[in-house]
Amino acid sequence: MNACDPQADNVFGPRVSVSCRGGLDFTLLFEQAILSIVPSGIAIVASVAYLYHLWWQSVKTIPDAGWWLRIGKQVSHFSGGLSYIWGAFGLVKLVY
């Protein structure tokens, strides 16, 4: 394995330079942006559109304990995906 500059993975491109790992590997920035952030963003937009669609439908279930647990799970998934995208784009700066 060839030695690479640590900054080689900070380039947005589908592959690293030819001298680094033989040029056959995705950069980390590209992997995070294309293979993780884009699908998460699509899923969040689709879920918001679907929730808007469901808002106008008639209620077909009776809310019980299981129903509230499922709603809570969906809200946590939505907020987790949103916070991941928000953090990945550096919109939140945490102070340590």
Secondary structure, 3 states (H helix, E strand, C coil): CCCCCHHHHHCCCCCCCCCCHHHCCCCHHHHHHHHHHHHHHHHHHHHHHHHHHHHCCCCCCCCCHHHHHHHHHHHHHHHHHHHHHHHHCCCCCCCC
